[in-house]
């Protein structure tokens, strides 16, 4: 199926209130154009450099695309924040106090407030990034986040273990959903409204477990060689 057909099928299957982020990493600007023409507006990238280059290529088109919202979904190094701070819609991968501080600093320099998600490590793989839950609780309890004027903490993000065992994945999604609810009720309140979990291989299960945002790449754009 075409990119447009894939997007329509996905949207038809998602409940109301669940945001679809089309993960365009490694795909050319032309693929983003096709998705945009199908009505897609939220796009995710792993690497800031690729996001910047793709955005510039799209801006140079004879008819620039309006309304695109860029999401940084991959691990973000502090020294790369400045590249995307002027325009990024949401950063999903805030996994340390240091990164939160730098995003806030760069946002203030740009005269912006950037929406961010706290990435919590829920998968079994040691290679996955994210806060350890106990360390996140300790940081939030310290109150530093209240003084970070350049960010608005909107929710949490997590990546489940890469496995065919759906019960393992379900358990991790439910754990993440539980932490999301705990922080919403106990710390942040109603502005804390985004639970980003689920990718091409597991997003239906993520939605069942409460995801409000799914990050889908290959199911829209296909695989890159």
C-alpha positions in Angstrom: 0.0 0.0 0.0 1.0 3.6 -0.4 2.0 5.9 2.4 -1.4 7.6 2.2 -3.2 4.3 2.4 -1.1 3.2 5.3 -1.9 6.4 7.2 -5.6 6.1 6.5 -5.6 2.5 7.7 -3.8 3.5 10.9 -6.0 6.4 11.7 -9.1 4.4 11.1 -7.9 1.9 13.7 -6.8 4.4 16.4 -9.2 5.5 19.1 -10.2 9.2 19.3 -7.6 11.1 21.3 -4.6 9.0 20.3 -2.0 11.0 18.4 -0.1 9.4 15.5 3.5 10.4 15.1 4.9 9.3 11.7 8.5 8.4 12.3 10.2 9.6 9.1 13.8 8.8 10.2 16.1 7.6 7.3 13.3 8.4 4.8 13.7 11.2 2.3 11.8 14.5 2.4 9.6 13.2 -0.5 8.1 10.6 1.9 7.2 13.4 4.3 5.5 15.3 1.5 3.4 12.2 0.6 2.4 11.8 4.3 1.6 15.5 4.7 -0.6 15.4 1.6 -2.5 12.5 3.3 -3.2 14.8 6.2 -0.4 13.8 8.6 1.1 16.7 10.6 3.2 15.1 13.4 6.6 13.7 12.4 9.3 12.0 14.5 13.0 12.0 14.0 15.8 10.2 16.0 18.7 12.5 15.0 18.6 16.3 15.4 20.8 16.7 12.4 18.5 14.8 10.2 15.5 16.7 11.5 17.2 20.0 10.7 18.2 18.9 7.2 14.8 17.5 6.4 13.0 20.6 7.6 15.3 22.8 5.5 14.7 20.7 2.4 10.9 20.9 2.9 11.1 24.7 3.4 12.9 25.0 0.1 10.1 23.5 -1.9 8.1 25.7 -4.3 5.1 25.3 -2.0 6.4 24.8 1.6 4.4 22.5 3.8 2.4 24.3 6.5 1.6 22.9 9.9 4.3 20.3 10.4 5.0 19.5 14.0 8.5 17.9 14.6 9.0 15.5 17.5 12.5 14.5 18.7 12.0 10.8 19.7 15.5 9.5 19.9 18.3 9.9 22.5 19.3 13.5 22.6 22.8 14.7 23.5 22.9 18.0 25.4 25.1 19.6 22.8 22.6 19.0 20.0 19.6 20.7 21.8 20.5 24.1 20.2 19.9 22.7 16.7 16.2 22.0 17.3 15.3 24.3 20.1 14.0 27.1 17.8 11.3 24.9 16.3 10.8 21.5 17.7 7.2 20.7 18.9 8.0 18.1 21.5 11.1 16.3 22.9 10.1 12.7 24.0 13.5 11.6 25.3 14.3 13.7 28.4 16.3 11.1 30.3 18.3 13.2 32.8 18.3 16.3 34.8 21.2 17.7 32.8 19.3 17.3 29.6 16.2 19.0 31.1 18.2 21.9 32.2 19.8 22.3 28.8 16.5 22.1 26.9 15.1 24.8 29.2 18.2 27.0 28.8 18.1 26.8 25.0 14.3 27.3 24.9 14.6 30.5 27.0 17.3 31.8 24.6 14.8 31.2 21.7 11.9 32.9 23.6 10.1 29.6 23.7 8.6 27.0 26.1 9.2 23.5 24.8 6.9 20.5 25.6 8.9 17.6 26.9 8.3 14.0 28.0 10.3 12.2 30.7 11.7 9.0 29.2 11.5 6.2 31.8 13.5 2.9 31.4 11.0 0.1 31.4 12.6 -2.5 29.1 14.8 -5.3 30.2 17.6 -4.4 27.8 20.4 -2.5 29.5 21.0 -0.6 26.2 17.8 1.3 26.5 18.0 4.8 27.8 15.7 6.5 30.3 15.3 7.4 33.9 15.4 4.7 36.5 12.1 5.2 38.3 13.5 5.7 41.8 16.0 8.3 40.5 13.2 10.2 38.6 11.1 10.3 41.8 14.1 11.7 43.7 14.7 14.4 41.1 11.1 15.4 41.0 10.9 15.5 44.8 13.8 17.9 44.8 11.7 20.4 42.9 14.4 21.6 40.5 12.0 21.1 37.6 9.7 23.8 38.9 12.4 26.4 38.1 13.0 25.3 34.5 11.0 28.0 32.8 11.8 26.8 29.2 10.1 23.5 29.4 6.6 22.2 30.1 6.6 18.6 31.2 3.7 17.0 29.5 4.0 13.3 30.2 6.2 10.2 29.9 7.7 8.1 27.1 9.0 4.5 27.2 10.2 1.7 24.9 9.2 -1.8 25.6 11.6 -4.8 25.4 12.2 -6.1 21.8 10.6 -9.5 22.1 7.9 -11.7 20.6 6.6 -12.3 24.1 3.5 -10.0 24.1 2.9 -10.6 27.8 6.3 -9.1 28.6 5.5 -6.1 26.4 2.1 -5.8 28.0 3.5 -5.8 31.5 6.0 -3.1 30.6 3.3 -0.9 29.0 1.1 -1.3 32.0 4.0 -0.4 34.3 4.7 2.7 32.3 1.0 3.6 32.3 0.9 3.2 36.1 3.9 5.5 36.5 2.2 8.0 34.2 -1.0 8.0 36.3 1.0 8.2 39.6 2.8 11.3 38.4 -0.3 12.9 36.9 -2.2 12.5 40.2 0.6 13.1 42.6 2.8 15.7 41.0 1.7 17.4 37.8 -2.0 17.5 37.4 -4.1 17.8 34.2 -1.3 19.4 32.1 0.4 16.0 32.3 -1.6 14.4 29.5 0.8 12.5 27.1 1.8 8.8 27.4 4.1 8.1 24.4 4.5 4.4 23.9 4.1 1.9 21.1 5.8 1.6 17.7 5.0 -0.3 14.5 5.3 -3.7 16.0 3.4 -3.1 19.2 1.3 0.0 19.0 -2.1 -1.8 19.2 -1.1 -3.3 22.5 0.2 0.1 23.7 -3.1 1.7 22.9 -4.9 -1.0 24.8 -2.7 -0.2 27.8 -3.5 3.5 27.7 -1.1 5.2 25.2 -2.2 8.7 24.1 0.5 8.9 21.4 2.1 6.2 19.2 5.3 6.5 17.2 4.9 4.5 13.9 7.6 4.3 11.2 7.8 1.2 9.1 4.1 0.6 9.1 3.7 3.9 7.3 6.9 4.4 5.2 8.1 0.8 4.9 11.6 -0.4 5.6 14.8 1.3 4.4 17.6 -0.8 3.1 
